[in-house]
């Protein structure tokens, strides 16, 4: 039996059209882009072209793109790069309480290096409080980092408004667009100075990402060596993966609108079907300011890992942010920041749809899930009798 | 992540449910940590005639609850008190290290149920 996949946010297949353009760069076109010979020139030009394609997805310019090893590196690069380079101007950074762990843990490291970090709270649907952000900016604030959209709850942040605030106060704005890029339109001319993107999240190869760095933004190099990527990130380029990510970006740009609408309809059917069918169930995240591929609900009286294991036995892959499913055994910092109690956040079920999701996947989930929830509630001492 | 035995007990939990007129009930854990276990016992001639459970929690929490009912049934109260967390984990062919501490509460639940019974009987 084919498995039914609802964890695109955890890992996505590479689009066959992407694989197709990558292969020649592993077979015939293997020259090092830094070499002077024709083989090197071929890959050098291919990388330039790739930068143009990726830049075009976000309305940037080719020379503003640096390729990285993925979203985590891009986030590390952005925060450490800006903070360390601009520390003479100030040592205060503003971020939010719902950022990806790669932002939060990088902030912890920067704190050890003497930076001060402020965390802006969010409301019950995960939208950040822009008044608090504005009020939180000080003379020594050098960077604001707010995610474009949250991959766990799907909530889209008011980046345009945040960009205006940052620009007015002359503070750099970084946004982690790993969950949002390729899913919703992004225009970096909305005062975004630095932005992280991941390749796999747009159906490109894993282990690849990019950082958009607006011209004139002062950033310290991430990796020192032979001076590739304008000296910001040395090391011979992973040409095939770069080609793949660029093709993925090109496809995303062409198909975003239609795909977003199609997936959004499936997602709404999934969410409404679950909320209608199963009592004591709630939506996590914003009902409308939401990524089209994200569905996150929580069920009272039961725990997420049990739901995931039960779904898995039926051939369905999904995800949860319950404490038991995390390495740290801590409840989701995102749900906690939204004011959801630790006990309630245990029953979260995260379903992310994607390019290959179909109507029948939703049918199967809606057929399978109610029985699982009933069984687990039957087993739980917390279920009211 | 889990052994076959754990998955077997998760899939088909033994003795799941409540004993309406239980002689002792043990409640351990709390929902904030992610695990709550209720262990119900029925005692006859100082032996555990019936042991049942209700559990809120992860796969390991369900499997250990299910396993303790099998390990404890038919044992004298004193023998049942000897069952340790490790015994439960071993009977399940091991638990992931991270689960040994947080979700392996079933032995504590059984102890609490037996204590509850003895307290009610005025034997404490």
Interface residues (C-beta under 8 A of the other chain):
Chain A: X301 X302 X303 X305 X306 X309 X313 X322 X323 X324 X325 X327 X329 X331 X341 X342 X343 X346 X378 X379 X380 X381 X382
Chain B: X2 X7 X10 X11 X13 X16 X27 X30 X31 X32 X33 X34 X35 X36 X37 X38 X54 X55 X56 X57 X58 X59 X61 X62 X98 X102 X103
